[in-house]
């Protein structure tokens, strides 16, 4: 594999279903706004509470996109 350069973007994905779904939401958005996304890293996990119950899952991810 030849040397490569990557661009990193940071996104926050949200979901009312799960942390995994919140990651998928953010990765799908990254795929729509940058070319060649190839990896992601979860930076932060958190959630929102409403009426004493989990209302929303939130994840901050960094997505690496290979530069051409």
PDB file of N, H, CA, C and O in Angstrom:
ATOM      1  N   UNK A   1       0.845  -1.174   0.000  1.00  0.00           N
ATOM      2  CA  UNK A   1       0.000   0.000   0.000  1.00  0.00           C
ATOM      3  C   UNK A   1       0.894   1.241   0.000  1.00  0.00           C
ATOM      4  O   UNK A   1       1.843   1.327   0.779  1.00  0.00           O
ATOM      5  N   UNK A   2       0.593   2.184  -0.859  1.00  0.00           N
ATOM      6  H   UNK A   2      -0.178   2.114  -1.491  1.00  0.00           H
ATOM      7  CA  UNK A   2       1.350   3.430  -0.938  1.00  0.00           C
ATOM      8  C   UNK A   2       0.999   4.324   0.256  1.00  0.00           C
ATOM      9  O   UNK A   2      -0.034   4.158   0.905  1.00  0.00           O
ATOM     10  N   UNK A   3       1.892   5.272   0.517  1.00  0.00           N
ATOM     11  H   UNK A   3       2.731   5.407  -0.010  1.00  0.00           H
ATOM     12  CA  UNK A   3       1.608   6.238   1.579  1.00  0.00           C
ATOM     13  C   UNK A   3       0.309   6.967   1.273  1.00  0.00           C
ATOM     14  O   UNK A   3      -0.022   7.189   0.109  1.00  0.00           O
ATOM     15  N   UNK A   4      -0.424   7.339   2.309  1.00  0.00           N
ATOM     16  H   UNK A   4      -0.155   7.159   3.256  1.00  0.00           H
ATOM     17  CA  UNK A   4      -1.716   7.995   2.122  1.00  0.00           C
ATOM     18  C   UNK A   4      -1.855   9.180   3.063  1.00  0.00           C
ATOM     19  O   UNK A   4      -1.181   9.264   4.090  1.00  0.00           O
ATOM     20  N   UNK A   5      -2.739  10.089   2.690  1.00  0.00           N
ATOM     21  H   UNK A   5      -3.286  10.020   1.856  1.00  0.00           H
ATOM     22  CA  UNK A   5      -3.097  11.226   3.524  1.00  0.00           C
ATOM     23  C   UNK A   5      -4.601  11.171   3.750  1.00  0.00           C
ATOM     24  O   UNK A   5      -5.367  10.849   2.842  1.00  0.00           O
ATOM     25  N   UNK A   6      -5.015  11.489   4.972  1.00  0.00           N
ATOM     26  H   UNK A   6      -4.393  11.751   5.710  1.00  0.00           H
ATOM     27  CA  UNK A   6      -6.425  11.437   5.323  1.00  0.00           C
ATOM     28  C   UNK A   6      -6.905  12.791   5.834  1.00  0.00           C
ATOM     29  O   UNK A   6      -6.167  13.523   6.494  1.00  0.00           O
ATOM     30  N   UNK A   7      -8.142  13.103   5.517  1.00  0.00           N
ATOM     31  H   UNK A   7      -8.741  12.509   4.981  1.00  0.00           H
ATOM     32  CA  UNK A   7      -8.831  14.254   6.088  1.00  0.00           C
ATOM     33  C   UNK A   7      -9.690  13.729   7.227  1.00  0.00           C
ATOM     34  O   UNK A   7     -10.303  12.669   7.100  1.00  0.00           O
ATOM     35  N   UNK A   8      -9.745  14.456   8.342  1.00  0.00           N
ATOM     36  H   UNK A   8      -9.247  15.317   8.445  1.00  0.00           H
ATOM     37  CA  UNK A   8     -10.587  14.046   9.459  1.00  0.00           C
ATOM     38  C   UNK A   8     -11.711  15.053   9.653  1.00  0.00           C
ATOM     39  O   UNK A   8     -11.488  16.264   9.646  1.00  0.00           O
ATOM     40  N   UNK A   9     -12.932  14.530   9.826  1.00  0.00           N
ATOM     41  H   UNK A   9     -13.113  13.547   9.832  1.00  0.00           H
ATOM     42  CA  UNK A   9     -14.059  15.387  10.168  1.00  0.00           C
ATOM     43  C   UNK A   9     -14.711  14.835  11.429  1.00  0.00           C
ATOM     44  O   UNK A   9     -14.713  13.626  11.660  1.00  0.00           O
ATOM     45  N   UNK A  10     -15.255  15.715  12.225  1.00  0.00           N
ATOM     46  H   UNK A  10     -15.254  16.697  12.036  1.00  0.00           H
ATOM     47  CA  UNK A  10     -15.909  15.312  13.476  1.00  0.00           C
ATOM     48  C   UNK A  10     -17.405  15.553  13.347  1.00  0.00           C
ATOM     49  O   UNK A  10     -17.840  16.619  12.910  1.00  0.00           O
ATOM     50  N   UNK A  11     -18.191  14.544  13.735  1.00  0.00           N
ATOM     51  H   UNK A  11     -17.837  13.678  14.090  1.00  0.00           H
ATOM     52  CA  UNK A  11     -19.644  14.615  13.651  1.00  0.00           C
ATOM     53  C   UNK A  11     -20.265  14.084  14.937  1.00  0.00           C
ATOM     54  O   UNK A  11     -19.652  13.293  15.653  1.00  0.00           O
ATOM     55  N   UNK A  12     -21.481  14.526  15.220  1.00  0.00           N
ATOM     56  H   UNK A  12     -21.979  15.169  14.638  1.00  0.00           H
ATOM     57  CA  UNK A  12     -22.261  13.984  16.333  1.00  0.00           C
ATOM     58  C   UNK A  12     -23.503  13.333  15.741  1.00  0.00           C
ATOM     59  O   UNK A  12     -24.319  13.993  15.098  1.00  0.00           O
ATOM     60  N   UNK A  13     -23.635  12.028  15.968  1.00  0.00           N
ATOM     61  H   UNK A  13     -22.972  11.492  16.491  1.00  0.00           H
ATOM     62  CA  UNK A  13     -24.812  11.296  15.520  1.00  0.00           C
ATOM     63  C   UNK A  13     -25.762  11.085  16.684  1.00  0.00           C
ATOM     64  O   UNK A  13     -25.327  10.911  17.823  1.00  0.00           O
ATOM     65  N   UNK A  14     -27.057  11.101  16.401  1.00  0.00           N
ATOM     66  H   UNK A  14     -27.410  11.243  15.476  1.00  0.00           H
ATOM     67  CA  UNK A  14     -28.058  10.885  17.450  1.00  0.00           C
ATOM     68  C   UNK A  14     -29.064   9.825  17.004  1.00  0.00           C
ATOM     69  O   UNK A  14     -29.300   9.627  15.812  1.00  0.00           O
ATOM     70  N   UNK A  15     -29.643   9.156  17.986  1.00  0.00           N
ATOM     71  H   UNK A  15     -29.451   9.317  18.954  1.00  0.00           H
ATOM     72  CA  UNK A  15     -30.655   8.142  17.712  1.00  0.00           C
ATOM     73  C   UNK A  15     -31.484   7.915  18.969  1.00  0.00           C
ATOM     74  O   UNK A  15     -30.978   8.030  20.085  1.00  0.00           O
ATOM     75  N   UNK A  16     -32.727   7.600  18.788  1.00  0.00           N
ATOM     76  H   UNK A  16     -33.139   7.506  17.881  1.00  0.00           H
ATOM     77  CA  UNK A  16     -33.572   7.214  19.928  1.00  0.00           C
ATOM     78  C   UNK A  16     -33.524   5.704  20.154  1.00  0.00           C
ATOM     79  O   UNK A  16     -34.110   5.201  21.113  1.00  0.00           O
ATOM     80  N   UNK A  17     -32.814   4.965  19.258  1.00  0.00           N
ATOM     81  H   UNK A  17     -32.338   5.373  18.479  1.00  0.00           H
ATOM     82  CA  UNK A  17     -32.763   3.511  19.346  1.00  0.00           C
ATOM     83  C   UNK A  17     -31.567   2.984  20.139  1.00  0.00           C
ATOM     84  O   UNK A  17     -31.738   2.216  21.086  1.00  0.00           O
ATOM     85  N   UNK A  18     -30.331   3.406  19.743  1.00  0.00           N
ATOM     86  H   UNK A  18     -30.192   4.030  18.974  1.00  0.00           H
ATOM     87  CA  UNK A  18     -29.135   2.844  20.363  1.00  0.00           C
ATOM     88  C   UNK A  18     -27.900   3.669  20.006  1.00  0.00           C
ATOM     89  O   UNK A  18     -27.932   4.510  19.108  1.00  0.00           O
ATOM     90  N   UNK A  19     -26.806   3.405  20.734  1.00  0.00           N
ATOM     91  H   UNK A  19     -26.780   2.722  21.463  1.00  0.00           H
ATOM     92  CA  UNK A  19     -25.530   4.033  20.397  1.00  0.00           C
ATOM     93  C   UNK A  19     -25.065   3.576  19.023  1.00  0.00           C
ATOM     94  O   UNK A  19     -24.557   4.377  18.238  1.00  0.00           O
ATOM     95  N   UNK A  20     -25.235   2.297  18.733  1.00  0.00           N
ATOM     96  H   UNK A  20     -25.647   1.647  19.371  1.00  0.00           H
ATOM     97  CA  UNK A  20     -24.845   1.751  17.440  1.00  0.00           C
ATOM     98  C   UNK A  20     -25.584   2.447  16.307  1.00  0.00           C
ATOM     99  O   UNK A  20     -24.989   2.747  15.272  1.00  0.00           O
ATOM    100  N   UNK A  21     -26.848   2.699  16.487  1.00  0.00           N
ATOM    101  H   UNK A  21     -27.331   2.455  17.327  1.00  0.00           H
ATOM    102  CA  UNK A  21     -27.634   3.383  15.470  1.00  0.00           C
ATOM    103  C   UNK A  21     -27.171   4.832  15.320  1.00  0.00           C
ATOM    104  O   UNK A  21     -27.143   5.357  14.206  1.00  0.00           O
ATOM    105  N   UNK A  22     -26.811   5.476  16.412  1.00  0.00           N
ATOM    106  H   UNK A  22     -26.834   5.049  17.317  1.00  0.00           H
ATOM    107  CA  UNK A  22     -26.300   6.846  16.350  1.00  0.00           C
ATOM    108  C   UNK A  22     -24.992   6.900  15.559  1.00  0.00           C
ATOM    109  O   UNK A  22     -24.760   7.842  14.801  1.00  0.00           O
ATOM    110  N   UNK A  23     -24.137   5.885  15.737  1.00  0.00           N
ATOM    111  H   UNK A  23     -24.325   5.119  16.352  1.00  0.00           H
ATOM    112  CA  UNK A  23     -22.905   5.797  14.941  1.00  0.00           C
ATOM    113  C   UNK A  23     -23.250   5.653  13.462  1.00  0.00           C
ATOM    114  O   UNK A  23     -22.671   6.333  12.615  1.00  0.00           O
ATOM    115  N   UNK A  24     -24.182   4.778  13.159  1.00  0.00           N
ATOM    116  H   UNK A  24     -24.653   4.226  13.847  1.00  0.00           H
ATOM    117  CA  UNK A  24     -24.580   4.559  11.760  1.00  0.00           C
ATOM    118  C   UNK A  24     -25.124   5.829  11.123  1.00  0.00           C
ATOM    119  O   UNK A  24     -24.855   6.100   9.953  1.00  0.00           O
ATOM    120  N   UNK A  25     -25.884   6.604  11.877  1.00  0.00           N
ATOM    121  H   UNK A  25     -26.103   6.383  12.828  1.00  0.00           H
ATOM    122  CA  UNK A  25     -26.417   7.876  11.375  1.00  0.00           C
ATOM    123  C   UNK A  25     -25.278   8.820  11.006  1.00  0.00           C
ATOM    124  O   UNK A  25     -25.295   9.432   9.939  1.00  0.00           O
ATOM    125  N   UNK A  26     -24.287   8.938  11.893  1.00  0.00           N
ATOM    126  H   UNK A  26     -24.273   8.441  12.760  1.00  0.00           H
ATOM    127  CA  UNK A  26     -23.161   9.835  11.641  1.00  0.00           C
ATOM    128  C   UNK A  26     -22.298   9.348  10.477  1.00  0.00           C
ATOM    129  O   UNK A  26     -21.861  10.155   9.656  1.00  0.00           O
ATOM    130  N   UNK A  27     -22.051   8.053  10.398  1.00  0.00           N
ATOM    131  H   UNK A  27     -22.407   7.399  11.065  1.00  0.00           H
ATOM    132  CA  UNK A  27     -21.245   7.507   9.298  1.00  0.00           C
ATOM    133  C   UNK A  27     -21.960   7.715   7.963  1.00  0.00           C
ATOM    134  O   UNK A  27     -21.321   8.052   6.966  1.00  0.00           O
ATOM    135  N   UNK A  28     -23.262   7.518   7.933  1.00  0.00           N
ATOM    136  H   UNK A  28     -23.781   7.244   8.743  1.00  0.00           H
ATOM    137  CA  UNK A  28     -24.021   7.732   6.694  1.00  0.00           C
ATOM    138  C   UNK A  28     -23.933   9.192   6.259  1.00  0.00           C
ATOM    139  O   UNK A  28     -23.802   9.474   5.068  1.00  0.00           O
ATOM    140  N   UNK A  29     -24.001  10.104   7.196  1.00  0.00           N
ATOM    141  H   UNK A  29     -24.108   9.875   8.164  1.00  0.00           H
ATOM    142  CA  UNK A  29     -23.877  11.527   6.865  1.00  0.00           C
ATOM    143  C   UNK A  29     -22.484  11.823   6.332  1.00  0.00           C
ATOM    144  O   UNK A  29     -22.335  12.561   5.358  1.00  0.00           O
ATOM    145  N   UNK A  30     -21.460  11.250   6.967  1.00  0.00           N
ATOM    146  H   UNK A  30     -21.582  10.651   7.758  1.00  0.00           H
ATOM    147  CA  UNK A  30     -20.084  11.452   6.509  1.00  0.00           C
ATOM    148  C   UNK A  30     -19.916  10.967   5.073  1.00  0.00           C
ATOM    149  O   UNK A  30     -19.240  11.612   4.272  1.00  0.00           O
ATOM    150  N   UNK A  31     -20.523   9.842   4.751  1.00  0.00           N
ATOM    151  H   UNK A  31     -21.071   9.317   5.402  1.00  0.00           H
ATOM    152  CA  UNK A  31     -20.422   9.290   3.401  1.00  0.00           C
ATOM    153  C   UNK A  31     -21.072  10.208   2.375  1.00  0.00           C
ATOM    154  O   UNK A  31     -20.705  10.194   1.200  1.00  0.00           O
ATOM    155  N   UNK A  32     -22.037  11.004   2.820  1.00  0.00           N
ATOM    156  H   UNK A  32     -22.335  11.016   3.774  1.00  0.00           H
ATOM    157  CA  UNK A  32     -22.711  11.920   1.911  1.00  0.00           C
ATOM    158  C   UNK A  32     -22.010  13.256   1.732  1.00  0.00           C
ATOM    159  O   UNK A  32     -22.283  13.973   0.769  1.00  0.00           O
ATOM    160  N   UNK A  33     -21.102  13.602   2.655  1.00  0.00           N
ATOM    161  H   UNK A  33     -20.880  13.019   3.437  1.00  0.00           H
ATOM    162  CA  UNK A  33     -20.465  14.919   2.582  1.00  0.00           C
ATOM    163  C   UNK A  33     -18.975  14.881   2.285  1.00  0.00           C
ATOM    164  O   UNK A  33     -18.369  15.929   2.062  1.00  0.00           O
ATOM    165  N   UNK A  34     -18.370  13.700   2.276  1.00  0.00           N
ATOM    166  H   UNK A  34     -18.862  12.848   2.458  1.00  0.00           H
ATOM    167  CA  UNK A  34     -16.950  13.591   1.971  1.00  0.00           C
ATOM    168  C   UNK A  34     -16.709  12.368   1.090  1.00  0.00           C
ATOM    169  O   UNK A  34     -17.471  11.403   1.131  1.00  0.00           O
ATOM    170  N   UNK A  35     -15.652  12.419   0.301  1.00  0.00           N
ATOM    171  H   UNK A  35     -15.033  13.204   0.267  1.00  0.00           H
ATOM    172  CA  UNK A  35     -15.301  11.278  -0.542  1.00  0.00           C
ATOM    173  C   UNK A  35     -14.419  10.315   0.237  1.00  0.00           C
ATOM    174  O   UNK A  35     -13.632  10.729   1.087  1.00  0.00           O
ATOM    175  N   UNK A  36     -14.553   9.060  -0.052  1.00  0.00           N
ATOM    176  H   UNK A  36     -15.193   8.723  -0.743  1.00  0.00           H
ATOM    177  CA  UNK A  36     -13.675   8.004   0.450  1.00  0.00           C
ATOM    178  C   UNK A  36     -13.561   7.884   1.970  1.00  0.00           C
ATOM    179  O   UNK A  36     -12.448   7.726   2.472  1.00  0.00           O
ATOM    180  N   UNK A  37     -14.668   7.954   2.730  1.00  0.00           N
ATOM    181  H   UNK A  37     -15.572   8.082   2.322  1.00  0.00           H
ATOM    182  CA  UNK A  37     -14.526   7.700   4.165  1.00  0.00           C
ATOM    183  C   UNK A  37     -14.079   6.253   4.375  1.00  0.00           C
ATOM    184  O   UNK A  37     -14.641   5.336   3.777  1.00  0.00           O
ATOM    185  N   UNK A  38     -13.065   6.047   5.226  1.00  0.00           N
ATOM    186  H   UNK A  38     -12.608   6.792   5.712  1.00  0.00           H
ATOM    187  CA  UNK A  38     -12.516   4.701   5.367  1.00  0.00           C
ATOM    188  C   UNK A  38     -12.483   4.193   6.799  1.00  0.00           C
ATOM    189  O   UNK A  38     -12.366   2.986   7.012  1.00  0.00           O
ATOM    190  N   UNK A  39     -12.583   5.078   7.789  1.00  0.00           N
ATOM    191  H   UNK A  39     -12.678   6.058   7.615  1.00  0.00           H
ATOM    192  CA  UNK A  39     -12.552   4.620   9.180  1.00  0.00           C
ATOM    193  C   UNK A  39     -13.254   5.640  10.066  1.00  0.00           C
ATOM    194  O   UNK A  39     -13.450   6.791   9.676  1.00  0.00           O
ATOM    195  N   UNK A  40     -13.631   5.198  11.267  1.00  0.00           N
ATOM    196  H   UNK A  40     -13.473   4.263  11.583  1.00  0.00           H
ATOM    197  CA  UNK A  40     -14.174   6.135  12.251  1.00  0.00           C
ATOM    198  C   UNK A  40     -13.660   5.761  13.628  1.00  0.00           C
ATOM    199  O   UNK A  40     -13.263   4.624  13.881  1.00  0.00           O
ATOM    200  N   UNK A  41     -13.677   6.747  14.509  1.00  0.00           N
ATOM    201  H   UNK A  41     -13.999   7.671  14.304  1.00  0.00           H
ATOM    202  CA  UNK A  41     -13.267   6.558  15.898  1.00  0.00           C
ATOM    203  C   UNK A  41     -14.313   7.223  16.786  1.00  0.00           C
ATOM    204  O   UNK A  41     -14.647   8.390  16.583  1.00  0.00           O
ATOM    205  N   UNK A  42     -14.831   6.490  17.767  1.00  0.00           N
ATOM    206  H   UNK A  42     -14.559   5.541  17.932  1.00  0.00           H
ATOM    207  CA  UNK A  42     -15.783   7.060  18.708  1.00  0.00           C
ATOM    208  C   UNK A  42     -15.002   7.862  19.750  1.00  0.00           C
ATOM    209  O   UNK A  42     -14.143   7.319  20.446  1.00  0.00           O
ATOM    210  N   UNK A  43     -15.302   9.132  19.849  1.00  0.00           N
ATOM    211  H   UNK A  43     -16.000   9.573  19.284  1.00  0.00           H
ATOM    212  CA  UNK A  43     -14.615  10.039  20.760  1.00  0.00           C
ATOM    213  C   UNK A  43     -15.384  10.176  22.082  1.00  0.00           C
ATOM    214  O   UNK A  43     -14.790  10.238  23.158  1.00  0.00           O
ATOM    215  N   UNK A  44     -16.705  10.221  21.974  1.00  0.00           N
ATOM    216  H   UNK A  44     -17.188  10.171  21.099  1.00  0.00           H
ATOM    217  CA  UNK A  44     -17.522  10.478  23.164  1.00  0.00           C
ATOM    218  C   UNK A  44     -18.886   9.802  23.007  1.00  0.00           C
ATOM    219  O   UNK A  44     -19.436   9.729  21.908  1.00  0.00           O
ATOM    220  N   UNK A  45     -19.412   9.319  24.113  1.00  0.00           N
ATOM    221  H   UNK A  45     -18.965   9.379  25.006  1.00  0.00           H
ATOM    222  CA  UNK A  45     -20.756   8.739  24.146  1.00  0.00           C
ATOM    223  C   UNK A  45     -21.533   9.444  25.246  1.00  0.00           C
ATOM    224  O   UNK A  45     -21.009   9.666  26.337  1.00  0.00           O
ATOM    225  N   UNK A  46     -22.744   9.784  24.969  1.00  0.00           N
ATOM    226  H   UNK A  46     -23.169   9.603  24.082  1.00  0.00           H
ATOM    227  CA  UNK A  46     -23.602  10.411  25.976  1.00  0.00           C
ATOM    228  C   UNK A  46     -25.058  10.221  25.562  1.00  0.00           C
ATOM    229  O   UNK A  46     -25.347   9.621  24.527  1.00  0.00           O
ATOM    230  N   UNK A  47     -25.952  10.729  26.368  1.00  0.00           N
ATOM    231  H   UNK A  47     -25.717  11.217  27.209  1.00  0.00           H
ATOM    232  CA  UNK A  47     -27.367  10.595  26.042  1.00  0.00           C
ATOM    233  C   UNK A  47     -28.190  11.660  26.723  1.00  0.00           C
ATOM    234  O   UNK A  47     -27.707  12.401  27.578  1.00  0.00           O
ATOM    235  N   UNK A  48     -29.431  11.718  26.328  1.00  0.00           N
ATOM    236  H   UNK A  48     -29.824  11.115  25.633  1.00  0.00           H
ATOM    237  CA  UNK A  48     -30.382  12.654  26.911  1.00  0.00           C
ATOM    238  C   UNK A  48     -31.424  11.864  27.708  1.00  0.00           C
ATOM    239  O   UNK A  48     -31.815  10.762  27.324  1.00  0.00           O
ATOM    240  N   UNK A  49     -31.852  12.437  28.796  1.00  0.00           N
ATOM    241  H   UNK A  49     -31.535  13.333  29.108  1.00  0.00           H
ATOM    242  CA  UNK A  49     -32.836  11.809  29.683  1.00  0.00           C
ATOM    243  C   UNK A  49     -34.101  12.651  29.688  1.00  0.00           C
ATOM    244  O   UNK A  49     -34.042  13.879  29.758  1.00  0.00           O
ATOM    245  N   UNK A  50     -35.245  11.982  29.612  1.00  0.00           N
ATOM    246  H   UNK A  50     -35.293  10.985  29.554  1.00  0.00           H
ATOM    247  CA  UNK A  50     -36.536  12.658  29.687  1.00  0.00           C
ATOM    248  C   UNK A  50     -37.473  11.801  30.531  1.00  0.00           C
ATOM    249  O   UNK A  50     -37.633  10.607  30.276  1.00  0.00           O
ATOM    250  N   UNK A  51     -38.079  12.405  31.518  1.00  0.00           N
ATOM    251  H   UNK A  51     -37.949  13.375  31.725  1.00  0.00           H
ATOM    252  CA  UNK A  51     -39.006  11.695  32.417  1.00  0.00           C
ATOM    253  C   UNK A  51     -38.365  10.469  33.058  1.00  0.00           C
ATOM    254  O   UNK A  51     -39.018   9.442  33.243  1.00  0.00           O
ATOM    255  N   UNK A  52     -37.073  10.584  33.397  1.00  0.00           N
ATOM    256  H   UNK A  52     -36.542  11.418  33.247  1.00  0.00           H
ATOM    257  CA  UNK A  52     -36.369   9.509  34.073  1.00  0.00           C
ATOM    258  C   UNK A  52     -35.987   8.339  33.187  1.00  0.00           C
ATOM    259  O   UNK A  52     -35.582   7.293  33.694  1.00  0.00           O
ATOM    260  N   UNK A  53     -36.105   8.490  31.872  1.00  0.00           N
ATOM    261  H   UNK A  53     -36.434   9.340  31.460  1.00  0.00           H
ATOM    262  CA  UNK A  53     -35.772   7.424  30.932  1.00  0.00           C
ATOM    263  C   UNK A  53     -34.815   7.951  29.866  1.00  0.00           C
ATOM    264  O   UNK A  53     -34.754   9.149  29.591  1.00  0.00           O
ATOM    265  N   UNK A  54     -34.073   7.017  29.278  1.00  0.00           N
ATOM    266  H   UNK A  54     -34.123   6.044  29.502  1.00  0.00           H
ATOM    267  CA  UNK A  54     -33.192   7.395  28.172  1.00  0.00           C
ATOM    268  C   UNK A  54     -34.065   7.861  27.012  1.00  0.00           C
ATOM    269  O   UNK A  54     -34.939   7.136  26.537  1.00  0.00           O
ATOM    270  N   UNK A  55     -33.809   9.074  26.576  1.00  0.00           N
ATOM    271  H   UNK A  55     -33.099   9.663  26.962  1.00  0.00           H
ATOM    272  CA  UNK A  55     -34.598   9.660  25.494  1.00  0.00           C
ATOM    273  C   UNK A  55     -33.848   9.624  24.161  1.00  0.00           C
ATOM    274  O   UNK A  55     -34.452   9.437  23.105  1.00  0.00           O
ATOM    275  N   UNK A  56     -32.513   9.807  24.224  1.00  0.00           N
ATOM    276  H   UNK A  56     -32.023   9.959  25.083  1.00  0.00           H
ATOM    277  CA  UNK A  56     -31.725   9.871  23.002  1.00  0.00           C
ATOM    278  C   UNK A  56     -30.282   9.453  23.280  1.00  0.00           C
ATOM    279  O   UNK A  56     -29.717   9.791  24.320  1.00  0.00           O
ATOM    280  N   UNK A  57     -29.701   8.723  22.346  1.00  0.00           N
ATOM    281  H   UNK A  57     -30.160   8.449  21.501  1.00  0.00           H
ATOM    282  CA  UNK A  57     -28.289   8.356  22.399  1.00  0.00           C
ATOM    283  C   UNK A  57     -27.527   9.308  21.495  1.00  0.00           C
ATOM    284  O   UNK A  57     -27.998   9.663  20.415  1.00  0.00           O
ATOM    285  N   UNK A  58     -26.344   9.721  21.940  1.00  0.00           N
ATOM    286  H   UNK A  58     -25.961   9.433  22.817  1.00  0.00           H
ATOM    287  CA  UNK A  58     -25.525  10.659  21.179  1.00  0.00           C
ATOM    288  C   UNK A  58     -24.082  10.162  21.169  1.00  0.00           C
ATOM    289  O   UNK A  58     -23.556   9.749  22.202  1.00  0.00           O
ATOM    290  N   UNK A  59     -23.449  10.204  20.006  1.00  0.00           N
ATOM    291  H   UNK A  59     -23.877  10.539  19.167  1.00  0.00           H
ATOM    292  CA  UNK A  59     -22.036   9.834  19.898  1.00  0.00           C
ATOM    293  C   UNK A  59     -21.304  10.875  19.065  1.00  0.00           C
ATOM    294  O   UNK A  59     -21.816  11.364  18.058  1.00  0.00           O
ATOM    295  N   UNK A  60     -20.101  11.200  19.505  1.00  0.00           N
ATOM    296  H   UNK A  60     -19.685  10.803  20.323  1.00  0.00           H
ATOM    297  CA  UNK A  60     -19.221  12.050  18.717  1.00  0.00           C
ATOM    298  C   UNK A  60     -18.195  11.126  18.079  1.00  0.00           C
ATOM    299  O   UNK A  60     -17.534  10.344  18.763  1.00  0.00           O
ATOM    300  N   UNK A  61     -18.072  11.225  16.758  1.00  0.00           N
ATOM    301  H   UNK A  61     -18.609  11.860  16.202  1.00  0.00           H
ATOM    302  CA  UNK A  61     -17.094  10.398  16.049  1.00  0.00           C
ATOM    303  C   UNK A  61     -16.193  11.286  15.201  1.00  0.00           C
ATOM    304  O   UNK A  61     -16.572  12.388  14.803  1.00  0.00           O
ATOM    305  N   UNK A  62     -15.001  10.786  14.935  1.00  0.00           N
ATOM    306  H   UNK A  62     -14.693   9.891  15.258  1.00  0.00           H
ATOM    307  CA  UNK A  62     -14.104  11.364  13.948  1.00  0.00           C
ATOM    308  C   UNK A  62     -14.056  10.376  12.795  1.00  0.00           C
ATOM    309  O   UNK A  62     -13.830   9.184  13.000  1.00  0.00           O
ATOM    310  N   UNK A  63     -14.266  10.867  11.595  1.00  0.00           N
ATOM    311  H   UNK A  63     -14.449  11.836  11.428  1.00  0.00           H
ATOM    312  CA  UNK A  63     -14.241  10.035  10.397  1.00  0.00           C
ATOM    313  C   UNK A  63     -13.003  10.408   9.584  1.00  0.00           C
ATOM    314  O   UNK A  63     -12.739  11.584   9.337  1.00  0.00           O
ATOM    315  N   UNK A  64     -12.256   9.398   9.176  1.00  0.00           N
ATOM    316  H   UNK A  64     -12.471   8.442   9.377  1.00  0.00           H
ATOM    317  CA  UNK A  64     -11.108   9.613   8.311  1.00  0.00           C
ATOM    318  C   UNK A  64     -11.466   9.316   6.871  1.00  0.00           C
ATOM    319  O   UNK A  64     -12.003   8.255   6.555  1.00  0.00           O
ATOM    320  N   UNK A  65     -11.159  10.278   5.991  1.00  0.00           N
ATOM    321  H   UNK A  65     -10.722  11.140   6.248  1.00  0.00           H
ATOM    322  CA  UNK A  65     -11.423  10.107   4.570  1.00  0.00           C
ATOM    323  C   UNK A  65     -10.106  10.190   3.803  1.00  0.00           C
ATOM    324  O   UNK A  65      -9.351  11.150   3.959  1.00  0.00           O
ATOM    325  N   UNK A  66      -9.839   9.206   2.994  1.00  0.00           N
ATOM    326  H   UNK A  66     -10.452   8.427   2.868  1.00  0.00           H
ATOM    327  CA  UNK A  66      -8.598   9.169   2.226  1.00  0.00           C
ATOM    328  C   UNK A  66      -8.614  10.252   1.159  1.00  0.00           C
ATOM    329  O   UNK A  66      -9.560  10.353   0.378  1.00  0.00           O
ATOM    330  N   UNK A  67      -7.579  11.046   1.131  1.00  0.00           N
ATOM    331  H   UNK A  67      -6.810  10.964   1.765  1.00  0.00           H
ATOM    332  CA  UNK A  67      -7.440  12.109   0.137  1.00  0.00           C
ATOM    333  C   UNK A  67      -6.861  11.518  -1.146  1.00  0.00           C
ATOM    334  O   UNK A  67      -5.997  10.642  -1.098  1.00  0.00           O
ATOM    335  N   UNK A  68      -7.327  11.988  -2.264  1.00  0.00           N
ATOM    336  H   UNK A  68      -8.029  12.699  -2.303  1.00  0.00           H
ATOM    337  CA  UNK A  68      -6.841  11.498  -3.559  1.00  0.00           C
ATOM    338  C   UNK A  68      -5.668  12.322  -4.036  1.00  0.00           C
ATOM    339  O   UNK A  68      -5.124  12.059  -5.108  1.00  0.00           O
TER     340      UNK A  68
END
